[in-house]
């Protein structure tokens, strides 16, 4: 083991490329997209360092061009999950005993590879597989994942540096941050490549071994991430990537005695089912598993009568419709005072009319497709019900078409009731519902915002009145884990705004902060006494003279 107290390089947030016309990065990204579209690839699972293929090939197509085939992934079974667990446990002794600075070097290298060698390949995979425009892909699959890796390395070093503040005479007190005893299950979503990369690596960085199951609709970019991790030097078996159904994965993982924790991003319902299953099987495990999850949201923008209209309009149209509203932080419900609504509606109509809709290969398109047919059908049913409801009105958009891709026009609904279904239920699509309130009912509206939804992920207050800002910040303190003042309710940046929510939105373990990494270690205190006592008798036991 090397001798020294090592300082990691000071991390900074990865610069975001503009991809403006005439830039070098625009040309390189277009080349990467063309290369990816030109071939069909066979995507294996990765278990114990081996590429595993099966007889069941599942087609991968761009959501915006579902007749074009990008490749096929190899669908696995319960047997593959068992193999992945065994591979992880076999890799565990060497990995957890590797000095922390060696683990740090691997993930710092991965960050550098993402920001340079693989930047355009990873962005292209995200654009094609998840239908993100160039900017949305850039801030996700280039910048955010690089930020996660670099800052997590910094947090890791700071965690190891935290030691008991007092060691009295004759004693040395120390703390060891042990990896969890067993393996960690990473279950990752379709919408952010960065999240898919962070959930397995944050646990692995702290010395844990991982079984990773991505969403089927994110496998195309997950494969590139795995290529990067292998290139960076992640040892065989440390991160095992499997493509299996949720029930098959759960039936094996949640019954295994060495299951030590889950790192999850996905729906609230799935997370609650997982929690229930873990509880029912708690007697099977060697340790109490760590349950970390970021789940759904029904994120709000609350406008005060003093709000700047241009600020409010931009917060709404960006916050609701970037990446087709497929962000757990996307603006999904808004509360607008009656005095502002008429002018705001005109501004929103003006901007939304300029949105170009189409495939990600055309960089002039602001809106792309929702992720798959299942999502398309779910979202459009809500739109259709609003069109036919006496309690709601579709005032902008409402059109959709899935003949070529899963396209839904940005849609604005005005709810006549504050508890209308699209004001309270998560849609995860380009639909914004607005409730217009009486200016005099500001105080009542604050309570409505707080009580309407089961979620508490993100929220925003748009106001010029500082008293109103302070009041909203106080009264809505439990309604959002990430709260924004005069900004949209999305766009959290690693380390700057660590991300997470409470209530039905998850365990609020704040990805992008030290808090998250602390969930993947188990501290052990060590007390060493230099001159131990050799007689049981305390002074008070002595006879009186």
C-alpha positions as CSV (number, residue, x, y, z in Angstrom):
1,X,0.0,0.0,0.0
2,X,1.3,3.4,-0.9
3,X,2.3,5.7,1.9
4,X,0.8,9.2,2.0
5,X,-2.3,11.3,2.6
6,X,-3.4,12.0,-0.9
7,X,-5.3,15.0,-2.1
8,X,-7.6,14.5,-5.2
9,X,-7.7,17.0,-8.0
10,X,-10.0,19.9,-7.3
11,X,-13.2,19.2,-9.3
12,X,-15.1,21.8,-11.3
13,X,-18.3,21.5,-13.2
14,X,-17.8,20.3,-16.8
15,X,-18.3,23.2,-19.3
16,X,-21.4,22.8,-21.5
17,X,-20.8,23.0,-25.2
18,X,-23.2,25.1,-27.2
19,X,-23.3,23.1,-30.5
20,X,-24.0,26.4,-32.3
21,X,-23.7,26.4,-36.1
22,X,-20.0,26.6,-37.2
23,X,-18.6,25.0,-34.0
24,X,-16.3,22.1,-34.1
25,X,-18.3,20.2,-31.5
26,X,-21.4,20.4,-33.7
27,X,-19.6,18.8,-36.6
28,X,-18.2,16.0,-34.4
29,X,-21.5,15.3,-32.8
30,X,-23.2,15.0,-36.2
31,X,-20.5,12.6,-37.3
32,X,-21.1,10.5,-34.2
33,X,-24.8,10.4,-34.9
34,X,-24.3,9.4,-38.5
35,X,-21.9,6.6,-37.5
36,X,-24.3,5.3,-34.9
37,X,-27.3,5.3,-37.3
38,X,-25.3,3.5,-40.0
39,X,-24.9,0.2,-38.2
40,X,-26.9,-2.2,-36.1
41,X,-25.1,-3.4,-33.0
42,X,-25.5,-6.5,-30.9
43,X,-25.4,-5.4,-27.2
44,X,-24.3,-8.0,-24.7
45,X,-24.8,-8.2,-20.9
46,X,-21.5,-7.8,-18.9
47,X,-21.1,-10.3,-16.1
48,X,-17.8,-10.9,-14.4
49,X,-16.0,-9.1,-17.2
50,X,-17.5,-11.4,-19.8
51,X,-19.8,-10.4,-22.7
52,X,-22.9,-12.5,-22.4
53,X,-25.3,-13.1,-25.3
54,X,-28.6,-15.0,-25.4
55,X,-31.0,-16.3,-28.0
56,X,-33.5,-13.6,-27.3
57,X,-32.7,-10.4,-29.1
58,X,-34.8,-7.3,-28.4
59,X,-34.9,-4.5,-31.0
60,X,-33.8,-1.0,-30.1
61,X,-35.2,1.9,-32.2
62,X,-35.1,5.7,-31.8
63,X,-38.4,7.0,-30.2
64,X,-38.6,9.6,-32.9
65,X,-38.0,7.1,-35.7
66,X,-39.3,3.8,-34.5
67,X,-38.9,2.0,-37.9
68,X,-35.2,2.5,-37.8
69,X,-33.2,-0.2,-36.0
70,X,-30.2,0.9,-34.0
71,X,-29.4,-2.6,-32.7
72,X,-30.5,-5.4,-30.4
73,X,-29.9,-6.2,-26.8
74,X,-29.6,-9.7,-25.4
75,X,-32.5,-10.3,-23.0
76,X,-31.4,-12.3,-19.9
77,X,-33.1,-14.5,-17.4
78,X,-33.0,-15.2,-13.7
79,X,-29.9,-17.4,-14.3
80,X,-28.0,-14.4,-15.5
81,X,-29.0,-12.4,-12.4
82,X,-27.6,-15.2,-10.3
83,X,-24.4,-15.3,-12.3
84,X,-24.1,-11.5,-11.9
85,X,-24.4,-11.7,-8.1
86,X,-21.9,-14.5,-7.9
87,X,-19.5,-12.5,-10.1
88,X,-19.9,-9.4,-7.9
89,X,-19.3,-11.3,-4.7
90,X,-16.2,-13.0,-6.2
91,X,-14.8,-9.6,-7.1
92,X,-15.6,-8.1,-3.7
93,X,-12.6,-9.0,-1.6
94,X,-10.0,-7.6,-4.0
95,X,-12.1,-4.5,-4.8
96,X,-12.9,-3.5,-1.2
97,X,-9.3,-4.0,-0.2
98,X,-7.9,-1.9,-3.1
99,X,-6.6,1.4,-1.6
100,X,-9.2,4.2,-2.0
101,X,-6.9,6.4,-4.2
102,X,-6.7,3.5,-6.7
103,X,-10.5,3.4,-6.9
104,X,-10.5,7.2,-7.2
105,X,-8.1,7.1,-10.1
106,X,-10.4,4.7,-12.0
107,X,-13.4,7.0,-11.8
108,X,-11.4,10.2,-12.4
109,X,-10.2,8.5,-15.6
110,X,-13.8,7.6,-16.5
111,X,-14.8,11.2,-16.1
112,X,-11.9,12.3,-18.4
113,X,-12.8,9.8,-21.0
114,X,-16.4,11.0,-21.0
115,X,-15.4,14.6,-21.4
116,X,-13.0,13.8,-24.3
117,X,-12.7,10.5,-26.1
118,X,-16.3,9.3,-25.6
119,X,-18.2,12.6,-25.4
120,X,-19.8,12.6,-28.8
121,X,-20.4,8.8,-28.9
122,X,-22.2,9.0,-25.6
123,X,-24.2,12.1,-26.5
124,X,-25.1,10.5,-29.8
125,X,-26.3,7.4,-28.1
126,X,-28.4,9.4,-25.7
127,X,-29.9,11.5,-28.6
128,X,-30.8,8.4,-30.6
129,X,-31.8,6.0,-27.9
130,X,-33.7,8.5,-25.6
131,X,-34.7,11.2,-28.1
132,X,-32.8,14.1,-26.5
133,X,-31.8,17.2,-28.4
134,X,-28.1,18.1,-28.5
135,X,-28.2,20.5,-25.6
136,X,-30.3,18.2,-23.3
137,X,-27.9,15.3,-24.2
138,X,-24.8,17.5,-23.5
139,X,-25.9,18.6,-20.0
140,X,-26.8,15.0,-19.2
141,X,-24.6,12.4,-20.8
142,X,-21.4,14.6,-21.0
143,X,-21.5,17.1,-18.2
144,X,-23.6,15.7,-15.4
145,X,-22.1,12.2,-15.4
146,X,-18.6,13.7,-15.5
147,X,-19.5,16.0,-12.6
148,X,-21.0,13.1,-10.6
149,X,-17.7,11.1,-11.0
150,X,-15.3,14.0,-10.2
151,X,-17.2,15.4,-7.2
152,X,-18.0,12.0,-5.8
153,X,-14.3,11.3,-5.7
154,X,-13.8,14.5,-3.8
155,X,-16.6,13.6,-1.4
156,X,-15.2,10.1,-0.9
157,X,-11.8,11.5,0.2
158,X,-13.6,13.9,2.6
159,X,-15.6,11.1,4.1
160,X,-12.4,9.1,4.8
161,X,-10.9,12.2,6.4
162,X,-13.7,12.5,8.9
163,X,-12.4,11.2,12.2
164,X,-13.4,11.5,15.8
165,X,-12.4,15.0,17.1
166,X,-11.1,13.8,20.4
167,X,-8.6,11.1,21.4
168,X,-7.8,11.6,25.1
169,X,-4.4,10.8,26.7
170,X,-3.5,7.1,26.2
171,X,-6.1,6.5,23.5
172,X,-6.3,6.8,19.7
173,X,-9.9,6.9,18.3
174,X,-10.4,6.2,14.6
175,X,-13.2,5.6,12.2
176,X,-13.1,3.2,9.3
177,X,-15.7,3.5,6.5
178,X,-16.4,0.0,5.4
179,X,-18.2,-1.0,2.2
180,X,-21.5,-2.7,2.8
181,X,-21.4,-6.4,3.5
182,X,-22.8,-7.9,0.3
183,X,-23.8,-6.4,-3.1
184,X,-25.7,-3.4,-4.2
185,X,-28.5,-3.4,-6.8
186,X,-28.6,-0.4,-9.1
187,X,-32.0,0.0,-10.8
188,X,-31.8,3.0,-13.2
189,X,-34.3,5.0,-15.3
190,X,-34.5,5.8,-19.0
191,X,-34.5,9.6,-18.9
192,X,-31.0,10.5,-17.7
193,X,-27.8,8.8,-18.9
194,X,-26.0,10.5,-16.0
195,X,-28.3,9.0,-13.4
196,X,-27.8,5.6,-15.1
197,X,-24.1,6.0,-14.7
198,X,-24.2,7.5,-11.2
199,X,-26.3,5.0,-9.4
200,X,-23.9,2.0,-9.9
201,X,-20.6,4.1,-9.7
202,X,-21.4,6.0,-6.5
203,X,-21.8,2.7,-4.7
204,X,-18.8,1.1,-6.4
205,X,-16.6,4.0,-5.6
206,X,-17.0,3.4,-1.9
207,X,-15.7,-0.2,-2.3
208,X,-19.0,-2.0,-3.1
209,X,-19.8,-4.4,-5.9
210,X,-22.9,-3.9,-8.0
211,X,-25.5,-5.6,-10.1
212,X,-26.9,-3.0,-12.5
213,X,-30.2,-3.2,-14.4
214,X,-31.0,-0.2,-16.6
215,X,-34.4,0.6,-18.1
216,X,-34.8,-1.2,-21.5
217,X,-35.2,2.2,-23.2
218,X,-31.8,3.3,-21.9
219,X,-29.7,0.2,-22.8
220,X,-28.3,1.8,-26.0
221,X,-26.4,4.5,-24.0
222,X,-25.8,2.2,-21.0
223,X,-23.8,0.0,-23.3
224,X,-21.5,3.0,-24.1
225,X,-21.2,3.8,-20.3
226,X,-20.1,0.2,-19.7
227,X,-17.5,0.6,-22.5
228,X,-16.2,3.7,-20.8
229,X,-16.0,2.0,-17.3
230,X,-14.1,-0.9,-18.8
231,X,-11.7,1.4,-20.6
232,X,-11.2,3.3,-17.4
233,X,-10.1,0.1,-15.6
234,X,-13.1,-0.9,-13.5
235,X,-12.2,-4.5,-12.7
236,X,-14.2,-7.5,-13.9
237,X,-17.2,-8.2,-11.6
238,X,-17.3,-4.9,-9.8
239,X,-20.2,-3.6,-12.0
240,X,-22.3,-6.2,-13.7
241,X,-24.8,-5.1,-16.3
242,X,-27.8,-7.2,-16.9
243,X,-31.0,-6.9,-19.1
244,X,-33.8,-8.8,-17.4
245,X,-37.4,-8.1,-16.5
246,X,-38.1,-6.4,-13.2
247,X,-39.9,-9.5,-11.7
248,X,-37.0,-11.8,-12.7
249,X,-34.4,-9.4,-11.2
250,X,-36.4,-8.9,-8.0
251,X,-37.2,-12.6,-7.5
252,X,-33.5,-13.4,-7.3
253,X,-32.0,-10.2,-5.8
254,X,-34.5,-9.5,-3.0
255,X,-34.3,-13.1,-1.8
256,X,-30.5,-13.3,-1.7
257,X,-28.9,-13.2,1.8
258,X,-26.0,-11.0,0.5
259,X,-28.4,-8.2,-0.7
260,X,-27.0,-5.1,1.0
261,X,-28.8,-2.2,-0.7
262,X,-30.6,-0.7,-3.6
263,X,-29.9,2.5,-5.5
264,X,-33.0,3.4,-7.4
265,X,-34.5,6.0,-9.6
266,X,-38.0,5.4,-11.0
267,X,-41.6,5.5,-10.2
268,X,-43.1,5.8,-6.7
269,X,-45.2,2.7,-7.1
270,X,-42.3,0.5,-8.1
271,X,-40.2,1.9,-5.2
272,X,-42.9,1.2,-2.7
273,X,-43.3,-2.3,-4.0
274,X,-39.6,-2.9,-3.6
275,X,-39.6,-1.5,-0.1
276,X,-42.5,-3.8,0.8
277,X,-40.7,-6.8,-0.7
278,X,-37.5,-6.0,1.2
279,X,-39.5,-5.7,4.4
280,X,-41.2,-9.1,3.8
281,X,-37.8,-10.7,3.2
282,X,-35.9,-8.8,6.0
283,X,-35.2,-12.1,7.9
284,X,-33.3,-13.5,4.9
285,X,-30.5,-10.8,4.8
286,X,-27.2,-10.8,6.6
287,X,-27.6,-7.0,7.2
288,X,-30.3,-4.4,7.0
289,X,-30.3,-3.3,3.4
290,X,-29.8,0.4,2.5
291,X,-32.8,1.6,0.6
292,X,-32.1,4.7,-1.5
293,X,-34.6,6.0,-4.0
294,X,-35.5,9.1,-6.0
295,X,-39.0,8.6,-7.4
296,X,-41.8,10.6,-8.9
297,X,-42.7,14.3,-8.9
298,X,-45.6,16.6,-9.5
299,X,-43.4,19.7,-9.6
300,X,-44.9,23.1,-9.3
301,X,-44.3,26.7,-10.3
302,X,-46.2,29.2,-8.1
303,X,-46.5,32.7,-9.5
304,X,-47.3,35.6,-7.2
305,X,-49.1,38.7,-8.5
306,X,-45.8,40.5,-8.4
307,X,-44.1,38.1,-10.8
308,X,-42.2,39.3,-13.8
309,X,-44.2,38.0,-16.7
310,X,-41.2,37.3,-19.0
311,X,-39.4,35.4,-16.2
312,X,-42.6,33.4,-15.5
313,X,-43.2,32.6,-19.1
314,X,-39.6,31.3,-19.7
315,X,-39.7,29.3,-16.5
316,X,-42.9,27.6,-17.6
317,X,-42.1,26.8,-21.2
318,X,-38.6,25.7,-20.5
319,X,-39.4,23.9,-17.3
320,X,-42.4,22.0,-18.7
321,X,-41.3,21.2,-22.2
322,X,-37.6,20.6,-22.4
323,X,-37.0,16.9,-23.0
324,X,-40.7,16.6,-23.5
325,X,-41.3,17.0,-19.8
326,X,-39.6,13.6,-19.1
327,X,-37.7,14.9,-16.1
328,X,-38.8,14.0,-12.6
329,X,-38.2,17.7,-12.0
330,X,-40.2,19.1,-14.9
331,X,-42.8,21.7,-14.3
332,X,-46.1,19.8,-14.4
333,X,-48.5,22.1,-12.5
334,X,-48.6,25.9,-12.2
335,X,-50.5,28.4,-10.1
336,X,-51.1,31.7,-11.8
337,X,-52.9,34.8,-10.5
338,X,-55.9,35.9,-12.5
339,X,-54.3,39.3,-13.0
340,X,-51.4,37.8,-15.0
341,X,-53.1,35.0,-16.8
342,X,-54.4,36.8,-19.9
343,X,-51.0,38.3,-20.8
344,X,-49.1,35.1,-19.8
345,X,-51.2,33.0,-22.1
346,X,-50.4,35.2,-25.0
347,X,-46.7,34.9,-24.3
348,X,-46.9,31.1,-24.0
349,X,-48.8,30.8,-27.2
350,X,-46.2,33.0,-28.9
351,X,-43.2,30.9,-27.8
352,X,-44.8,27.5,-28.2
353,X,-45.8,28.3,-31.7
354,X,-42.1,28.7,-32.5
355,X,-41.2,25.2,-31.2
356,X,-40.0,22.9,-33.9
357,X,-40.9,19.2,-33.4
358,X,-39.1,16.3,-34.9
359,X,-36.1,14.0,-34.7
360,X,-32.9,14.7,-32.8
361,X,-30.7,14.5,-35.9
362,X,-32.1,17.9,-37.0
363,X,-30.6,20.3,-34.5
364,X,-33.3,22.9,-35.1
365,X,-35.9,20.8,-33.4
366,X,-36.6,21.8,-29.8
367,X,-39.2,19.1,-29.1
368,X,-38.5,15.5,-29.8
369,X,-40.4,12.3,-29.0
370,X,-41.6,10.7,-25.8
371,X,-39.7,7.6,-24.9
372,X,-42.0,4.8,-26.2
373,X,-45.5,3.8,-27.2
374,X,-46.6,2.9,-23.6
375,X,-45.7,6.5,-22.5
376,X,-47.3,8.0,-25.6
377,X,-50.6,6.1,-25.0
378,X,-50.7,7.0,-21.3
379,X,-50.1,10.7,-21.8
380,X,-52.5,11.1,-24.7
381,X,-55.3,9.5,-22.7
382,X,-54.9,12.3,-20.1
383,X,-55.0,14.9,-22.9
384,X,-58.2,13.3,-24.4
385,X,-59.9,13.2,-21.0
386,X,-59.1,16.9,-20.5
387,X,-60.6,17.7,-23.9
388,X,-63.8,16.1,-22.8
389,X,-63.9,17.2,-19.2
390,X,-66.1,19.9,-17.8
391,X,-63.4,20.5,-15.2
392,X,-60.5,21.3,-17.6
393,X,-59.8,23.0,-20.9
394,X,-56.9,22.3,-23.4
395,X,-55.9,25.9,-24.3
396,X,-52.6,25.2,-26.2
397,X,-51.5,22.1,-28.2
398,X,-53.3,18.8,-27.6
399,X,-52.2,17.2,-30.9
400,X,-50.2,14.0,-31.2
401,X,-49.0,11.5,-33.8
402,X,-47.2,8.2,-33.5
403,X,-47.0,7.1,-37.1
404,X,-43.3,7.8,-37.4
405,X,-42.3,8.6,-33.9
406,X,-43.9,9.1,-30.5
407,X,-44.6,12.8,-30.9
408,X,-46.9,14.8,-28.6
409,X,-47.2,18.5,-29.1
410,X,-46.5,20.6,-26.0
411,X,-49.9,20.9,-24.3
412,X,-51.3,23.4,-21.8
413,X,-54.4,22.6,-19.8
414,X,-56.3,25.0,-17.6
415,X,-57.9,23.2,-14.7
416,X,-61.1,24.6,-13.2
417,X,-60.5,22.6,-10.1
418,X,-57.3,22.7,-8.1
419,X,-57.4,18.9,-7.6
420,X,-58.1,18.0,-11.2
421,X,-56.2,14.8,-12.1
422,X,-53.5,16.5,-14.2
423,X,-52.8,18.8,-11.2
424,X,-52.0,15.9,-8.9
425,X,-51.0,12.8,-10.9
426,X,-47.5,12.4,-12.5
427,X,-47.8,12.3,-16.4
428,X,-44.1,12.4,-17.3
429,X,-44.7,14.1,-20.7
430,X,-45.1,17.5,-22.4
431,X,-48.2,18.5,-20.5
432,X,-48.5,21.5,-18.2
433,X,-51.6,22.1,-16.2
434,X,-52.4,25.6,-14.9
435,X,-54.8,26.6,-12.1
436,X,-55.8,30.3,-12.2
437,X,-56.4,31.6,-8.7
438,X,-57.9,34.8,-7.4
439,X,-55.2,37.3,-6.5
440,X,-56.8,37.8,-3.1
441,X,-56.5,34.0,-2.3
442,X,-52.7,33.9,-2.2
443,X,-52.6,32.4,1.3
444,X,-55.1,29.8,0.4
445,X,-53.2,28.9,-2.7
446,X,-50.1,28.2,-0.7
447,X,-52.0,25.6,1.2
448,X,-53.4,24.1,-2.0
449,X,-49.9,23.8,-3.5
450,X,-48.6,22.0,-0.4
451,X,-51.6,19.6,-0.1
452,X,-52.6,18.7,-3.7
453,X,-49.9,16.2,-4.5
454,X,-48.3,13.2,-2.7
455,X,-44.9,14.3,-4.1
456,X,-42.3,16.7,-2.8
457,X,-39.5,16.8,-5.4
458,X,-39.1,20.3,-6.9
459,X,-40.9,23.6,-6.8
460,X,-40.5,27.2,-7.7
461,X,-41.8,30.6,-6.6
462,X,-41.8,33.4,-9.2
463,X,-42.2,36.8,-7.5
464,X,-40.7,40.3,-7.1
465,X,-42.3,40.8,-3.6
466,X,-39.7,39.6,-1.1
467,X,-42.3,39.1,1.6
468,X,-44.1,36.7,-0.7
469,X,-40.9,34.9,-1.5
470,X,-40.1,34.5,2.2
471,X,-43.6,33.3,2.9
472,X,-43.6,30.7,0.1
473,X,-40.1,29.5,1.1
474,X,-41.3,28.9,4.7
475,X,-44.8,27.5,4.0
476,X,-43.7,25.2,1.2
477,X,-40.6,23.9,3.0
478,X,-41.9,20.3,3.0
479,X,-43.4,20.5,-0.5
480,X,-40.1,20.3,-2.4
481,X,-36.6,18.9,-1.8
482,X,-35.2,21.3,-4.4
483,X,-36.8,24.8,-4.3
484,X,-36.1,27.6,-6.8
485,X,-36.7,31.3,-6.5
486,X,-37.4,33.1,-9.8
487,X,-36.3,30.2,-11.9
488,X,-37.7,27.1,-13.4
489,X,-38.1,24.1,-11.1
490,X,-35.6,21.9,-13.0
491,X,-32.0,22.0,-14.0
492,X,-30.2,21.0,-10.8
493,X,-26.4,21.0,-11.1
494,X,-24.2,18.5,-9.3
495,X,-22.7,19.9,-6.1
496,X,-24.5,23.3,-6.6
497,X,-28.0,21.9,-6.1
498,X,-27.8,18.3,-4.8
499,X,-31.0,16.6,-6.0
500,X,-33.8,14.7,-4.2
501,X,-37.2,15.0,-2.6
502,X,-39.2,13.6,0.2
503,X,-42.8,12.5,0.7
504,X,-43.8,10.3,-2.3
505,X,-40.7,11.5,-4.1
506,X,-38.1,9.4,-2.3
507,X,-35.6,9.2,0.5
508,X,-34.0,12.6,-0.3
509,X,-30.4,11.3,-0.1
510,X,-29.3,14.0,-2.5
511,X,-27.4,12.7,-5.4
512,X,-24.5,15.1,-6.2
513,X,-23.6,15.5,-2.5
514,X,-21.7,13.7,0.2
515,X,-25.0,12.6,1.7
516,X,-25.6,10.0,-1.0
517,X,-22.1,8.4,-0.7
518,X,-22.6,8.1,3.1
519,X,-25.4,5.6,2.4
520,X,-22.9,3.2,0.8
521,X,-20.6,2.8,3.7
522,X,-20.9,1.2,7.1
523,X,-18.7,3.0,9.7
524,X,-16.7,1.1,12.3
525,X,-15.1,2.9,15.2
526,X,-11.7,1.7,16.4
527,X,-10.3,2.5,19.9
528,X,-6.7,1.7,20.6
529,X,-5.4,2.0,24.2
530,X,-1.7,2.4,24.5
531,X,-1.2,1.6,28.2
532,X,-4.1,-0.6,29.2
533,X,-5.1,-1.1,32.8
534,X,-3.9,-4.3,34.4
535,X,-6.0,-4.4,37.6
536,X,-9.8,-4.4,37.7
537,X,-9.8,-2.3,40.9
538,X,-10.9,1.3,40.6
539,X,-9.6,3.8,43.1
540,X,-12.9,4.2,44.9
541,X,-12.6,0.5,46.0
542,X,-9.6,1.3,48.2
543,X,-9.9,1.0,52.0
544,X,-10.2,4.2,54.1
545,X,-7.0,5.0,55.9
